[in-house]
Amino acid sequence: MGTKQITKRTKNGFTLVEILLVVGFIALASIGIYAVFNKVETNRKALETSRQVQLLAAGIKNLYADTNDLSTLTTQVVIDARIPQDTMIEGNTIKHVFGGTINIFGTNSGTFTIQLLNLDNEACYRIGTIVGPTSTRAFNGAAGMWFVNRASGSDSVDINRLIASCNLNAGVGMGLNFLYQSKY
């Protein structure tokens, strides 16, 4: 009888299943990293926009420190006074870091509004919670809702109203209005 000879096969390379598993794990990790990065980037932009709004408000209060009549206050007046950073100015408009426009207008009763347009839901929430408490009133114009109203005795953001106002215009590119008193 003949003897069978057993030969040991050596493995050269990877099987298709092993390669697909590794590619799948890399894809899942990439999706997770992208989701975290996107949230961190939105938070960074919201903080930057909030800082810009607060600097604009302080600059406007300084510019109109001697008067209660802000009826001449416009976005162009603010640009001409060189209150916004140069990186925020595009022609005759002021832009925030989300790419939308910032409009500024005053009244003859000592108040002015800084309006941020074209914000997505996440930016709306973040900026509303940061800037809202620094203003006299904060309002989502498209939704028709105040979420900070110091005139009613509240100094804090009404989170439920903020969330509701941001969700009303989901995906539309909403705007936030921050009303300030000209005097400190």
C-alpha positions as CSV (number, residue, x, y, z in Angstrom):
1,M,0.0,0.0,0.0
2,G,1.0,3.4,-0.7
3,T,1.5,6.1,1.9
4,K,-0.2,9.4,1.5
5,Q,2.0,12.3,1.8
6,I,0.5,15.3,3.6
7,T,1.8,18.6,2.6
8,K,1.2,21.7,4.7
9,R,0.0,24.7,2.7
10,T,1.5,28.0,3.6
11,K,-0.8,31.0,3.5
12,N,0.4,33.8,1.2
13,G,-1.6,37.0,1.7
14,F,-5.1,37.5,3.0
15,T,-8.5,36.1,2.0
16,L,-11.2,38.2,0.5
17,V,-13.3,37.9,3.6
18,E,-10.4,39.2,5.8
19,I,-9.8,42.2,3.5
20,L,-13.5,43.1,3.5
21,L,-13.7,42.9,7.3
22,V,-10.8,45.3,7.6
23,V,-12.2,47.7,5.1
24,G,-15.6,47.5,6.9
25,F,-14.0,48.4,10.3
26,I,-12.1,51.3,8.7
27,A,-15.3,52.6,7.2
28,L,-17.2,52.4,10.5
29,A,-14.3,54.2,12.3
30,S,-14.3,56.9,9.7
31,I,-18.0,57.5,10.0
32,G,-17.7,57.8,13.8
33,I,-14.8,60.2,13.5
34,Y,-16.6,62.3,11.0
35,A,-19.7,62.6,13.2
36,V,-17.6,63.7,16.2
37,F,-15.6,66.1,14.1
38,N,-18.7,67.7,12.6
39,K,-20.2,68.3,16.1
40,V,-16.9,69.8,17.3
41,E,-16.7,72.0,14.3
42,T,-20.3,73.2,14.8
43,N,-19.5,74.0,18.4
44,R,-16.4,75.9,17.4
45,K,-18.3,78.0,14.8
46,A,-21.1,78.7,17.3
47,L,-18.7,80.0,19.9
48,E,-16.9,82.1,17.3
49,T,-20.2,83.6,16.0
50,S,-21.4,84.2,19.6
51,R,-18.1,86.0,20.3
52,Q,-18.6,88.1,17.2
53,V,-22.1,89.1,18.2
54,Q,-21.0,90.1,21.6
55,L,-18.2,92.2,20.2
56,L,-20.5,93.8,17.7
57,A,-22.9,94.7,20.6
58,A,-20.2,96.2,22.7
59,G,-18.8,98.2,19.7
60,I,-22.3,99.6,18.9
61,K,-22.9,100.5,22.6
62,N,-19.6,102.4,22.6
63,L,-20.4,104.1,19.3
64,Y,-23.8,105.3,20.5
65,A,-22.8,105.9,24.2
66,D,-23.9,109.5,24.1
67,T,-27.3,109.1,22.6
68,N,-30.5,107.1,23.0
69,D,-31.5,107.6,19.4
70,L,-30.1,104.7,17.3
71,S,-32.4,105.3,14.4
72,T,-29.4,106.0,12.2
73,L,-27.8,102.7,13.1
74,T,-27.5,100.3,10.1
75,T,-25.2,97.5,9.0
76,Q,-23.3,100.0,6.8
77,V,-22.8,102.4,9.7
78,V,-21.2,99.5,11.7
79,I,-19.0,98.6,8.8
80,D,-17.9,102.2,8.3
81,A,-17.1,102.5,12.0
82,R,-14.9,99.4,11.6
83,I,-16.5,97.5,14.4
84,P,-16.6,94.0,12.8
85,Q,-13.4,92.1,12.1
86,D,-12.1,92.5,8.5
87,T,-12.7,88.8,7.9
88,M,-16.4,89.3,8.6
89,I,-16.9,91.9,5.9
90,E,-17.9,91.0,2.3
91,G,-18.7,94.1,0.3
92,N,-21.5,95.9,2.1
93,T,-22.5,92.9,4.3
94,I,-21.3,91.3,7.5
95,K,-21.0,87.5,7.4
96,H,-20.9,85.1,10.3
97,V,-18.8,81.9,10.2
98,F,-21.7,79.7,9.1
99,G,-21.8,81.8,5.9
100,G,-25.0,83.7,6.6
101,T,-25.6,87.5,6.9
102,I,-25.6,89.6,10.0
103,N,-28.0,92.6,9.8
104,I,-27.9,95.4,12.3
105,F,-30.6,98.1,12.8
106,G,-31.5,100.5,15.5
107,T,-34.5,102.4,16.8
108,N,-35.1,105.8,18.3
109,S,-36.0,104.3,21.6
110,G,-32.5,103.2,22.7
111,T,-32.5,99.7,21.4
112,F,-30.8,97.9,18.5
113,T,-31.1,94.4,17.0
114,I,-28.3,92.1,15.7
115,Q,-29.9,89.6,13.3
116,L,-28.2,86.4,12.3
117,L,-29.6,84.8,9.1
118,N,-29.2,81.3,7.6
119,L,-28.5,79.2,10.6
120,D,-29.1,75.5,10.8
121,N,-30.8,73.8,13.8
122,E,-27.6,73.0,15.6
123,A,-26.2,76.5,15.2
124,C,-29.5,77.9,16.3
125,Y,-29.4,76.0,19.6
126,R,-25.8,76.7,20.3
127,I,-25.8,80.4,19.5
128,G,-29.2,80.9,21.2
129,T,-27.9,79.5,24.5
130,I,-24.7,81.4,24.4
131,V,-25.8,84.9,23.1
132,G,-29.3,84.9,24.4
133,P,-28.5,85.7,28.1
134,T,-26.3,88.6,27.0
135,S,-29.2,90.3,25.2
136,T,-32.3,92.1,26.4
137,R,-34.5,89.9,24.3
138,A,-33.7,87.0,21.9
139,F,-36.1,86.1,19.2
140,N,-36.4,83.6,16.4
141,G,-38.0,85.8,13.8
142,A,-39.2,83.1,11.4
143,A,-40.8,81.1,14.2
144,G,-42.2,84.2,15.9
145,M,-41.0,83.2,19.4
146,W,-39.1,84.9,22.1
147,F,-36.8,82.6,24.1
148,V,-35.2,85.3,26.3
149,N,-37.3,88.2,27.5
150,R,-35.9,90.2,30.4
151,A,-38.9,92.5,30.2
152,S,-40.9,89.7,31.6
153,G,-38.4,89.2,34.5
154,S,-36.4,86.3,33.1
155,D,-32.6,86.5,32.7
156,S,-32.1,83.0,31.3
157,V,-32.8,81.2,28.1
158,D,-36.1,79.4,27.9
159,I,-34.6,76.2,26.5
160,N,-38.0,74.7,25.6
161,R,-39.0,77.8,23.6
162,L,-35.5,77.9,22.0
163,I,-35.7,74.3,20.9
164,A,-39.3,74.7,19.6
165,S,-38.3,77.8,17.7
166,C,-35.2,76.2,16.1
167,N,-37.2,73.1,15.2
168,L,-40.1,75.0,13.5
169,N,-37.9,75.9,10.6
170,A,-35.8,72.8,10.4
171,G,-33.6,72.9,7.3
172,V,-34.8,76.3,6.1
173,G,-31.9,78.4,7.4
174,M,-33.5,80.4,10.1
175,G,-32.5,83.6,11.7
176,L,-32.0,84.7,15.3
177,N,-32.6,88.3,16.5
178,F,-30.8,89.7,19.6
179,L,-32.2,92.9,20.9
180,Y,-30.0,95.1,23.1
181,Q,-30.4,98.3,25.1
182,S,-27.9,100.9,24.0
183,K,-26.8,101.8,27.5
184,Y,-24.9,99.4,29.7
